[in-house]
Amino acid sequence: MINAGAAGYLDKNVGAEKLVDSIRRAASGESLFDEQQKKRARQWHEGIEKKWNSLSEREKQVLRLLAEGASNKDIASKLRISLKTVDKHLEKIYQKLGVSSRAQAVAWGIEHGGDFPY
């Protein structure tokens, strides 16, 4: 939310007075996130960055091709590697990202992956 430009987060049960005050503070450019929320956001972002950076350049290439809908055979052909090597890359990608399928890997890449998919 912070990266997207949100000024803060309010619980849906916040009272009218606090809501109005928060709108005014946000309109004046003040951040409504408390230090704990900012700390959690930084930790989350660092975890995502660590996972993305754990991928080798070849694994990132494989992930990009997955996002384009390439089959293992297509990936092997485009990267001039064997099908067995593609399988090994996929295993490592799944392990490093903490996912268990092609669809989850692609979704993770699209949601979190820096310059992904292109």
C-alpha positions as CSV (number, residue, x, y, z in Angstrom):
1,M,0.0,0.0,0.0
2,I,2.8,2.4,0.8
3,N,4.5,1.8,-2.5
4,A,1.2,2.4,-4.3
5,G,0.9,5.8,-2.6
6,A,-1.6,5.1,0.1
7,A,-1.4,7.6,3.0
8,G,-2.4,5.1,5.6
9,Y,-4.7,2.4,6.7
10,L,-7.8,2.7,8.8
11,D,-9.9,0.0,10.3
12,K,-13.5,-0.1,9.0
13,N,-14.7,0.4,12.6
14,V,-12.9,3.8,13.0
15,G,-15.1,6.5,14.5
16,A,-16.3,9.5,12.5
17,E,-14.1,12.0,14.3
18,K,-10.9,9.9,13.7
19,L,-12.0,9.4,10.1
20,V,-12.4,13.1,9.5
21,D,-9.1,13.9,11.3
22,S,-7.3,11.2,9.2
23,I,-8.7,12.5,5.9
24,R,-7.4,16.0,6.8
25,R,-4.0,14.7,7.8
26,A,-3.7,12.7,4.6
27,A,-4.8,15.6,2.5
28,S,-2.0,17.7,4.0
29,G,0.5,15.0,3.0
30,E,1.0,13.4,6.4
31,S,1.6,9.6,6.5
32,L,-1.0,7.8,8.6
33,F,1.1,4.6,8.9
34,D,2.5,4.1,12.3
35,E,6.1,2.9,12.8
36,Q,5.1,-0.7,13.4
37,Q,3.2,-0.8,10.1
38,K,6.1,0.8,8.3
39,K,8.5,-1.8,9.8
40,R,6.3,-4.7,8.8
41,A,6.1,-3.3,5.2
42,R,9.9,-2.9,5.0
43,Q,10.4,-6.5,6.3
44,W,7.8,-7.8,3.8
45,H,9.5,-5.9,0.9
46,E,13.0,-7.1,2.0
47,G,11.7,-10.7,2.0
48,I,10.3,-10.4,-1.5
49,E,13.5,-8.8,-2.7
50,K,15.6,-11.5,-1.2
51,K,13.5,-14.2,-2.9
52,W,13.7,-12.4,-6.3
53,N,17.4,-11.9,-6.0
54,S,17.9,-15.5,-5.0
55,L,16.9,-16.5,-8.5
56,S,19.7,-16.9,-11.0
57,E,19.5,-15.0,-14.3
58,R,18.7,-18.3,-16.1
59,E,15.9,-19.0,-13.5
60,K,14.5,-15.5,-14.2
61,Q,14.5,-16.3,-17.9
62,V,12.6,-19.5,-17.3
63,L,10.1,-17.7,-15.2
64,R,9.6,-15.0,-17.8
65,L,9.0,-17.7,-20.5
66,L,6.5,-19.4,-18.1
67,A,4.7,-16.1,-17.9
68,E,4.5,-16.0,-21.7
69,G,2.8,-19.4,-21.6
70,A,5.8,-21.4,-22.9
71,S,5.8,-25.1,-22.4
72,N,8.8,-26.9,-21.0
73,K,9.7,-28.0,-24.5
74,D,9.4,-24.4,-25.8
75,I,11.6,-23.2,-22.9
76,A,14.2,-25.8,-23.7
77,S,14.2,-24.9,-27.3
78,K,14.4,-21.1,-26.7
79,L,17.2,-21.3,-24.2
80,R,18.9,-24.2,-25.9
81,I,18.9,-26.4,-22.9
82,S,17.6,-29.9,-22.2
83,L,14.1,-30.7,-20.9
84,K,15.8,-32.2,-17.8
85,T,17.5,-28.8,-17.2
86,V,14.2,-27.0,-17.5
87,D,12.8,-29.3,-14.9
88,K,15.7,-28.6,-12.6
89,H,15.3,-24.9,-13.0
90,L,11.6,-25.2,-12.3
91,E,12.3,-27.2,-9.1
92,K,14.7,-24.5,-7.9
93,I,12.3,-21.7,-8.8
94,Y,9.5,-23.3,-6.9
95,Q,11.8,-24.0,-3.9
96,K,13.2,-20.4,-3.8
97,L,9.8,-18.7,-4.2
98,G,8.0,-21.1,-1.8
99,V,5.5,-22.1,-4.4
100,S,4.4,-25.5,-5.7
101,S,3.2,-25.0,-9.3
102,R,3.8,-23.2,-12.6
103,A,0.7,-21.0,-12.0
104,Q,1.8,-20.0,-8.5
105,A,5.4,-19.2,-9.7
106,V,4.0,-17.0,-12.5
107,A,1.5,-15.3,-10.1
108,W,4.4,-14.7,-7.7
109,G,6.6,-13.2,-10.4
110,I,3.8,-10.9,-11.7
111,E,2.9,-9.7,-8.2
112,H,6.4,-9.4,-6.7
113,G,9.2,-9.7,-9.2
114,G,10.8,-6.4,-9.8
115,D,11.2,-6.0,-13.5
116,F,9.1,-9.1,-14.2
117,P,8.0,-10.3,-16.6
118,Y,9.9,-8.1,-19.2
